[in-house]
Amino acid sequence: MTKILHIENLSIGYTSKKKETLVAKQINVSINKPKLIALIGINGIGKSTLLRTISKVQPYLKGKIAIFGKNIDDYKATEFSKKISLVLTEKIPSSNLTVYEVIALGRQVYTNWIGTLSSNDKDIIKEAASIVNINHVLHDKIDELSDGQYQKVMIARALAQDTDIILLDEPTAHLDIINKVEIFKLLKDLVVNKNKTIIISSHELQLAIQTANDLWLMNKNSFIQGSKEKLIANNEIQKIFTSNNITFNKKTNQFLFDY
């Protein structure tokens, strides 16, 4: 069976004219079926760099990344944009675009050379808005939205792009607890109902453990993948934190803090 995503001996980081900066190395991971995967690690460990590398926003230093059995370097830009979409933490520059127009940007890869939306494109845009429950703000300006609404618009744009894989970098970073829960539930539903493969980097450890199918744990010297049950049983989740003030209770699947 062709793997949705296969990463082998991957090293990620940055290059300049003078030097190469290594962020993480020896990353080996595969996805065989649609799942919700939570990428977890401390700040600065390389989570965002990994997502940007998988989505070809920045080049990898060494190794291999394959999507459906094909090396990402062998994809043409248009073809690759139909396989994978990326939702970043940073907001788009201030503009007068409406919610509908932002979601419609996800259809660019499918439209003709002048960007005309077909009736099918419009149906997909409306369906994406409906899935994330933002029909009531379709004609509002993107700059007028709450943070929770904004993140839903970005997810809708990724849905309109109609990719098999969606990567999200800290999509709940600035949201209140209600919106955090809604976003995680939405992502879980997209895996179940739309067969999407979703990888989300997050510091929302409790929500990630409760909702994700698998966890990717990034540590300074290791990268570990597996079901949350396996990683909890093997004490791997506890190992990503070095503070004596934090412990993980395997019975309750919760982090405990010693103040």
N, C-alpha and C positions, 0 to 999 in steps of 0.2 A: 504494500500500500504506500502510495506517495505521501510523504510527510508534508503537512501544511507549512511548517517552518523547521529548518534544521540548521543549527549553529555548531560549528566544529572548530576547536582550538582558536577561538576568536580573541584577538587583542584589540582593545579600543583606546582611543586617546586623541591627541592632537599633534599635528606636524607644522613646523614653520621652516623657514629657510635655514635656521641655525640648529634646531634640535627637534627631537620627538618626545612628547610627553605621554607616558603610559598611564592610563587611568585604571584599567583592569585587564587581566589576561586569563588564558586557559578557560574560556567560557564555552561549555559544551551543553547543549540543551536541544530538545526536539518537542514538537507538538504534533500529535497524530490525529486528533479530532477536535472539533470546536470546543473551546473551554474558556472560562474566565480565569485568568492568571494574574495574581497580585505579585508585583515586583517590590521587594522590601529590602531596606538597608538604611543605614544611618546617612545623614546629610554628607554630600561630597563623595560618596562611595562610587558613583558612576551610573546611577539609574537613568538619569536623563540622557547621558552620553550613549548608553546602550540603546535606548529607544530611538534616538536620532540616527544612530548608526544602522539599525535594522531598517529604518525608513529611508535610508540613503540621503539624509540631510547632511551628514558628514561621512567621510570615508573611514573604513576600518584600517587598522594598522597591519593586521595579519590574520590569517584564518579563512573561514568560509561561512557565508550566509546563503542559504537556498530557500526559495519560496516555491512550494509545489515542485520540488526536485530541480529547479532551475536557479543557477547562481544569480544573485541580484545584479551583478555586473553585466549579465547577458540580457537583461530586460531593457527594452526601449522605454523611454520616459512615459509615454502614453499607456503602454501595456502595464508598467509597474504601478501606475496611478490607479489602475483598476483592480489591483491586488491588495494594496495596503494604504491605509489612511492614518493620519497623525493628528491628534488633538493636543496642543501645547498649553502650558499654563499661561503664557503671556497673551494678553488681549491684543486683538488686531488694532492697528492705528485708528484713532478717532475718525469717524466718517459719518456721512449722512445715509449710509446704506440701511435699508429696512431689514427686518428679520428674514423676510422672504428672499430678499436679494442675497443675503449672506448664505442661506441654505442653498440657493441656486448655484453658488460658486462651486458646490460639490459636483455639479453636472458638467462643468467645463470640459472635462476630459471626453465627454460623449457628444458634445454639440458640434455643429459644423463650424467652419472657419470664421464665421461672423458671430458665433455664439448664440444662435437662435434656439430657443427652447421649444422642443416638440411637445405635443400633447402628452406623450409618455413621460417626458422629463418633468412636466408640470404635475403629473399624477404622482411621480416618485417624490417630488419636493413636498407635496401636501401630505403624503403618507409618512414621510420622515418627521414632519412637524407634528402629526397626529400621534405617532409612536411616543414622542417625548413630551406630549401634552403641552404644546405651545401655540396651538391654533389661534388662541385669543390675542396673541401679540404679533401675529404675522406681519402686520403693517406698521408696527412700531419701529422707531429708529433703534439700531443696535446699541447706541450709546445711552439709551434711556432705560435699559433693562437692569434688573437686580443681578447680583453675581450668580445666583442659582439659575435664573432664566438664561443668562449668557452662556453658561456651561451647557445647558440643554440645547441651545442653538448650535453650539460647536459640535455637539454629538449628532445633531440632526444633519448638519452639513456633511459629516463623515458618513452618515447613513445614506444621504443622497448620492454620495460618491460611489456607493454600492460596492464596497471592497469586502473581500473575505476576512481580512485582518484589520482590526482597529487598535491603534496604540494610543494610550492616554497618559500624559505626564502630569501627575498631581491634579486631576480635574476637580478635586474637592478641597483644595488648599485654603480657599477663602470663604468657604460656605459654613452656614450654621448646621447643627446636628441634623435637623429635619431634612435639609437639602442634601447633606452627605448621604443619609440613608436612602433617599429617593434616587440619587445617582447610582449608588451601588445596586439597588434593586433593578433599576432600568438596565444596567449593564448585564446583570444576571439574566433578565428576561430576553435580552437580545441574543444571548448564547442559546437559550432554550428554544425560542420561537423563530429566530432568524438564522440560526446556525452560524453565527459570527464567532470568530476567534478573537478574544479581547485580552490585551495585556495592559494592565494599569499599574503605574508606579504610585505608591501611596504611603503616607505615614499613618493612615487610619488603620492601625493594626487589628483592632477588635473587629471592625467591619470587614476587613480583608479576610481574616480567619473565618468569620461566619459565612461569607458569601462566595469566596473564590473556590474553584475546583482544585487548583494547584497553586503552590507558592514557588517563587524564585527568590532565593535568599542570596543577597550580595554581601560578602564580608571582605575584609582587607586582603585575605589570602585565599578566598574560596568562592565558588559559585555553586549553589546547590539547588536542585529542582526536585519536586516531589509533591505528593498529595499532602494536604495539611495534616491528615491523620498520621502519616508516616513521619513527617518532620517534627510533629509534636511529640510522638513516642520516642524519637531519637534525640530529643533535647536540642535539635538544631535551631529552633526558633530562639531559644534562650541565648544561644551563642552569638547572635548578631549584636547583642548588647554586652558591653564590658563593664557597665556600672554595677556596683554592689547594691545600688538602691532600687534596682528593677529585677523582679523575678517573674517567671511564668508559671502559673498554676495549671497543670495538665488536666486536673479534674474539671475545672470550670472553663478552661480555654481562655483565661484572662491574664493580663499583665497586672502585677501588683506592685505598688510603689511604696517604698519605705522612706518616709519624710523625716 
